Amino acid sequence: MSRFFISTPIYYVNDYPHIGHIYTTLVADTIARYRRLQGDEVYFCTGTDEHGQNIIRAATKEGIQPIELADRVVSRYHDLWTQLGISHSDFIRTTEPRHAASVHRIIEKIEAQGDFYVDRHEGWYCASCELFYTEKELSENKECPVHERKAEWQSEENIFFRLSKYQDRLLAWYDANPHSIRPQSRFNEVRSFVDGGLRDLSVSRSNLPWGVTFPGYEGHTVYVWLDALTNYISTLGFGDDEKAPNFQKFWLEDDATRVHLMGKDILRFHAVFWPAFLMSAGLPLPDTIWAHGWWLRDQKKMSKSTGNVVRPGHLIDRFGTDPLRYFLLREMSFGQDASFSDEAFIDRYNSDLANGLGNTTSRLIALSRKNFENRVPPRGKADDLREVAEEAVRGFTEHMNRYAFHRALEALWRLLSETNQYLVRNEPWKMGKKPELRDRMGEVLWNGLEAVRLVATALQSILPEVAPRLIKQLGAQGDSEDDRALGWGGLESGAEIPESDALFPRIAKKK
Ligand code: MSP
């Protein structure tokens, strides 16, 4: 059994969740479920980033306190994660005392290395990124490259972190761990950014009342990214006690794998700042920092500031949560950008879920119930679909291990399509009336049911609500993706196939 730690970024509370936020969380949930089913001990954390200028601004605009805004948005997150079946181990809020304690502790460790100093700081600040930019990085109108929003000139006394001191150690770490940043193109991007030279980083703001106080430096608040990044160890109990069992198990011990997921816009914080903070504090570094692409709408990043966000509510109400999980994982190639549209969603639902998975299953179930007294037919001798099924399972596993979810799903849908063609070729529906064909009919149906059982078993981490129902509908059992459950031949002849409803009723497109 291995130990596996996986995190999503913690989300700002100046906005309600949209498809972009949901995506990272769904991917993390899928990986967490997949690893658990394989027997790993998993710690999966998510949460909210509640400090910073943006939050103050959003709250002020509404005439409320930042914490009121945070509470409201957090409760929306909790509802949504429950609805979507997110199986997180912890939801951390940066306004919790356990988190402030953890930020204080990491600061003490960095301070002990002499890695902070005070200086005057001037520069162009983007409040949406919470980052200072050089003039070169901004557009002619001084707009930031991510939000295309005007950066502001700021000048104040700040505490600096000696980031430049860690340039060589970071480069050495990247080179010794070529899989530390994924995908490869992002690794190259980060490495060349660091190779180009690092400036020390301002890690405090003066006179900002909303945030974690900077211990030992009165009047300073911890810079929101140093605050936020530390959540990954606060959640494990680092603030209370460095010997906290989860911190020990999932962060300090060598046999744990630590994975951070995020969108590409915040990779630099995770792949440069965070490892440098950890190096300074003498703590282990993450194993993999995985940056995915953006969900776009009309060719632009979906974001509140652009005003082109898709909220998940209407999709969930109309179609349920598993279809949304399926669509997001199938449509985006992990690491690349993808476009979202309701039309693409409905097309995929109808072709892949209602037709591909739903119809194949209901056809097999109906024929088996009708001709074999509501039971799984006798297995027979011919394992006609065995080879294609084994290839599909192999493909699925390989792609899941590489986080190529769309390919993993493609492999399963290839098996569904082979199964359909097999049924069309063999026409078991014509065999019912001929007693001499009864054995063959059973054999064909058993092969089809077994293929679908394997698909359903593999789908448990992706469709956690529907896959178990499907497994039951087939008269099978299965709560594990281990070799036995995913091996050919697990379906028991004679098991009862209960009466069931359609899993994915077809959707009529609105004209
Ligand atoms: N609070 C910081 C993260 C701190 S982690 C220590 C933050 N929050 S955010 O709410 O703005 O974004 C959270 C995540 O959502 C990021 O990974 C970001 O990339 C992702 N997305 C926001 N919009 C997105 C899309 N349109 N598409 C895909 N993901 C995007 O940044």
Residues whose N, C-alpha, C, O or C-beta is under 5 A from the ligand:
A	BS01	MSP	P9 I10 Y11 Y12 G20 H21 D49 A228 L229 M262 G263 K264 D265 I266 G293 W294 W295 K301 M302 S303
